[in-house]
Amino acid sequence: MALGAILAFAVDWNVSGVDLHTVGWILMVVGAGGLILFFVFWNRRRAPRAFAVVRQPRVAEVVSTFDQPMPPPPVDRL
């Protein structure tokens, strides 16, 4: 944007086939558009997320081996 402003407002040169004032205005518009896009994407990156973190309770790990006998199932007595 600064280079565009310099070409549009401060330069008195004449280059054959190129209008430096128009090039300056084009550079300023492109620079402003780039700055707007930068802030749009920067804001999107910092926006809060739409999900909640739910913590699950931890379960103690039970270590068992196959050679341990299984207890018999409970018997219903009438």
Beta strands, then each sheet from edge to edge (+ up, - down):
end
